[in-house]
Amino acid sequence: MSRPAYHHGDLPQEVLQLALDTLRAEGDTAISLRAIAKRIGVSAPALYRHFTDRESLLAEVAITGFQWLRDRLRRVDQADPRHALLHIGLEYVAFAEDEPNLYRLMFGGRILPRGAHPRLDQAGLEAFRVLEETVAMGQSVGYLKPLPLPLMMATAWSLVHGLSELTIDGHLPGGDIEPALAEGVLTLLLDGSRQQPQ
């Protein structure tokens, strides 16, 4: 039986999907261009026309993760600053719980540092910008303290990232974090960051 003919654009998407499936089931160390080529039924050189090496494929997988994270954060209603800040945090933690191996790939230093993959850097910044815009909005309406935005961002991101890592690595009591606990942790941060009435 002859192999199916791939139109331009079909093969990269199939490779990416198989890499994501492998990542979810076995982690990033199980991803191999040669193994994926064998599963699809094409030669390894056919894949190298789209992905120069395993690292470039991992970068594309991480880009997909940051796009998914950005889209989830963008869906949070921004009408009320407290609601927006709280639910941005909850969505961030929920994403890590839903996609633990993808989250680890995105943030775990498994891909070359910033500058090696500009599209990956851009995807990360776009997801980060949703949180940044939400914090800036909270400050602009007087809900959050008028502290330097980089300080507020470092505080907020450190909290949600640390909470996510503790959750997916099973270091919190009972394994998965209960939504009420996540909300309580995020509420403590919000209450400490609020602008107090004069």
C-alpha positions as CSV (number, residue, x, y, z in Angstrom):
1,M,0.0,0.0,0.0
2,S,1.4,3.4,-0.9
3,R,1.8,6.1,1.7
4,P,-0.6,9.0,1.7
5,A,0.5,12.1,-0.1
6,Y,0.9,15.1,2.3
7,H,0.0,18.5,1.1
8,H,2.0,21.5,2.3
9,G,1.2,22.3,5.9
10,D,-0.4,18.9,6.7
11,L,2.7,17.1,7.8
12,P,4.0,19.8,10.3
13,Q,0.6,19.8,12.0
14,E,0.5,16.0,12.3
15,V,4.0,16.0,13.7
16,L,3.0,18.6,16.2
17,Q,-0.1,16.7,17.3
18,L,1.9,13.5,17.8
19,A,4.5,15.3,19.8
20,L,1.8,16.8,22.0
21,D,0.2,13.4,22.4
22,T,3.6,11.9,23.4
23,L,4.3,14.7,25.7
24,R,1.0,14.3,27.5
25,A,1.4,10.5,27.9
26,E,5.1,10.1,28.5
27,G,6.8,13.5,29.0
28,D,9.1,15.5,26.7
29,T,12.0,13.0,26.9
30,A,10.0,10.5,24.9
31,I,9.7,12.9,21.9
32,S,11.8,11.8,19.0
33,L,11.6,13.0,15.4
34,R,12.6,9.6,14.1
35,A,10.0,7.8,16.2
36,I,7.3,10.3,15.0
37,A,8.4,9.8,11.4
38,K,8.1,6.1,11.8
39,R,4.6,6.4,13.3
40,I,3.4,8.7,10.5
41,G,5.0,6.5,7.8
42,V,7.4,9.0,6.3
43,S,11.2,9.3,6.2
44,A,13.0,11.3,8.9
45,P,14.4,13.7,6.3
46,A,10.8,14.6,5.4
47,L,10.4,15.9,9.0
48,Y,13.7,17.7,9.0
49,R,12.4,19.9,6.2
50,H,9.9,21.4,8.7
51,F,11.8,20.9,12.1
52,T,15.6,21.3,12.0
53,D,16.0,19.2,15.1
54,R,14.2,17.9,18.2
55,E,14.8,21.2,19.9
56,S,12.9,23.1,17.3
57,L,10.0,20.7,17.6
58,L,9.9,21.1,21.4
59,A,9.9,24.9,20.8
60,E,6.8,24.6,18.6
61,V,5.1,22.4,21.2
62,A,5.8,25.1,23.8
63,I,4.6,27.8,21.5
64,T,1.3,26.0,21.2
65,G,1.1,25.8,25.0
66,F,1.7,29.5,25.5
67,Q,-1.0,30.2,22.8
68,W,-3.5,28.0,24.7
69,L,-2.6,29.7,28.0
70,R,-3.0,33.1,26.5
71,D,-6.4,32.2,25.0
72,R,-7.6,30.9,28.4
73,L,-6.5,34.0,30.2
74,R,-8.1,36.2,27.5
75,R,-11.5,34.6,28.2
76,V,-11.6,36.0,31.7
77,D,-14.2,38.7,32.2
78,Q,-12.3,42.0,32.8
79,A,-15.3,44.1,33.9
80,D,-14.5,43.9,37.6
81,P,-10.8,44.2,38.6
82,R,-11.1,41.8,41.6
83,H,-12.9,39.2,39.5
84,A,-10.4,39.5,36.7
85,L,-7.3,39.3,38.9
86,L,-8.6,36.3,40.8
87,H,-9.8,34.4,37.8
88,I,-6.7,35.1,35.8
89,G,-4.8,33.3,38.6
90,L,-7.3,30.5,38.8
91,E,-7.1,29.9,35.1
92,Y,-3.3,29.9,35.2
93,V,-3.3,27.2,37.9
94,A,-6.0,25.2,36.1
95,F,-4.0,25.2,32.9
96,A,-1.0,23.7,34.7
97,E,-3.3,21.1,36.2
98,D,-4.9,20.3,32.8
99,E,-1.5,20.1,31.0
100,P,1.2,19.3,33.5
101,N,3.8,18.0,31.1
102,L,3.2,20.8,28.7
103,Y,3.5,23.3,31.5
104,R,6.8,21.8,32.6
105,L,8.1,22.0,29.0
106,M,7.0,25.7,28.8
107,F,8.7,26.7,32.0
108,G,11.1,24.0,33.0
109,G,14.3,25.1,31.1
110,R,14.2,22.1,28.7
111,I,14.5,24.4,25.7
112,L,17.4,26.7,24.9
113,P,17.2,30.1,26.7
114,R,15.6,33.3,25.5
115,G,16.8,34.4,22.1
116,A,17.3,30.9,20.6
117,H,13.6,30.7,19.4
118,P,12.2,34.2,18.8
119,R,8.6,32.9,18.1
120,L,8.7,31.1,21.4
121,D,9.8,34.2,23.2
122,Q,7.0,36.1,21.6
123,A,4.4,33.5,22.5
124,G,5.5,33.7,26.1
125,L,5.3,37.4,26.2
126,E,1.8,37.4,24.7
127,A,0.6,35.2,27.4
128,F,2.4,37.2,30.1
129,R,0.9,40.4,28.7
130,V,-2.6,39.3,29.6
131,L,-1.6,39.2,33.3
132,E,0.3,42.5,32.9
133,E,-2.6,44.2,31.3
134,T,-5.0,43.0,34.1
135,V,-2.7,44.2,36.8
136,A,-2.2,47.5,35.1
137,M,-6.0,47.9,34.8
138,G,-6.4,47.1,38.5
139,Q,-3.9,49.9,39.2
140,S,-5.5,52.4,36.8
141,V,-8.9,52.1,38.5
142,G,-7.4,52.5,41.9
143,Y,-8.0,48.9,43.0
144,L,-4.4,47.9,43.4
145,K,-1.6,49.8,45.1
146,P,0.4,52.2,42.7
147,L,3.6,50.2,43.1
148,P,6.0,49.8,40.2
149,L,4.3,47.5,37.6
150,P,7.4,45.2,37.4
151,L,7.2,44.6,41.1
152,M,3.5,43.8,41.0
153,M,4.0,41.5,38.1
154,A,6.9,39.7,39.7
155,T,4.7,39.2,42.8
156,A,1.7,38.0,41.0
157,W,3.5,35.7,38.6
158,S,5.7,34.2,41.4
159,L,2.6,33.3,43.3
160,V,0.6,31.7,40.5
161,H,3.7,29.9,39.1
162,G,4.7,28.6,42.5
163,L,1.2,27.5,43.3
164,S,1.0,25.7,39.9
165,E,4.4,24.0,40.4
166,L,3.4,22.8,43.9
167,T,0.1,21.5,42.6
168,I,1.3,19.5,39.6
169,D,4.3,18.1,41.5
170,G,2.0,16.8,44.2
171,H,3.5,18.8,47.1
172,L,0.2,20.1,48.4
173,P,-2.0,18.1,50.9
174,G,-4.2,15.7,49.0
175,G,-2.3,16.0,45.7
176,D,-4.4,18.2,43.5
177,I,-5.2,21.7,44.8
178,E,-8.8,22.3,45.8
179,P,-10.4,25.3,44.0
180,A,-11.2,26.8,47.3
181,L,-7.6,26.6,48.4
182,A,-6.3,28.2,45.2
183,E,-8.9,30.9,45.6
184,G,-7.9,31.5,49.2
185,V,-4.2,31.8,48.3
186,L,-4.9,34.2,45.5
187,T,-7.3,36.2,47.7
188,L,-4.5,36.7,50.3
189,L,-2.3,38.2,47.6
190,L,-5.1,40.4,46.3
191,D,-5.9,41.7,49.8
192,G,-2.3,42.5,50.4
193,S,-2.0,44.3,47.1
194,R,-5.2,46.4,47.3
195,Q,-5.1,50.2,47.5
196,Q,-6.5,51.2,50.8
197,P,-9.0,54.1,50.9
198,Q,-7.5,57.3,52.2
